[in-house]
Amino acid sequence: MSLEADKERASDAAKITKFRESLVQMLTFRRLTLILTCLLSGCQSPFLLFPGGALQGNSARTDTFAFADAYSLIQLEVNPDEPYSVILRCVVISGDLYLDAAPARKWGQLIEGDPRVKVKLGDEIYKATAITVTESSIREQFFEGRNIYRLEPGWRLKSPTAQ
């Protein structure tokens, strides 16, 4: 009887040890997940593929974005009332700054509702208005089916369609 009771206690102890190890692993994973979630959700600037909120930097003014050809990537903030920012590639054609968006991109959909954007180039943030481009000579320089926007310095209330 004593030998059988000892085996049962040893089995119970092994089960408890295994349960504790599983619990520690689960809690460690959950803590790590919580920490990463907090870090990423706390970011105001976009990070790699994750969108951010309002851009941080020095406000600046410009009459042209021709200098943007020095940058291959920009940070774009859309929806001024509830800022949403992303990192994008940009294209400068004849001194004008262009962006292209797949129709399903959230930032592109937000531009359709409000064309006022902010562009971060280097440490400077510029207000701009996204103008929908319909001119075929510009559109053919981008992938078919994309929404093309030319960014004009400053904010306007309405976004005319570019020819």
HUHU-V259276 format. One record per helix or strand. SS is the DSSP state (h for helix, s for strand). FROM is the first residue (numbers start at 0). TO is the last residue. If there is no record, write none. Layout:
BEGIN
ss=SS from=FROM to=TO
ss=SS from=FROM to=TO
END
This chain:
BEGIN
ss=h from=1 to=41
ss=s from=46 to=46
ss=s from=49 to=49
ss=s from=51 to=51
ss=s from=57 to=59
ss=h from=65 to=69
ss=s from=72 to=77
ss=h from=79 to=81
ss=s from=83 to=88
ss=s from=90 to=92
ss=s from=95 to=100
ss=h from=105 to=112
ss=s from=115 to=120
ss=s from=123 to=132
ss=h from=135 to=138
ss=s from=146 to=152
ss=s from=161 to=161
END
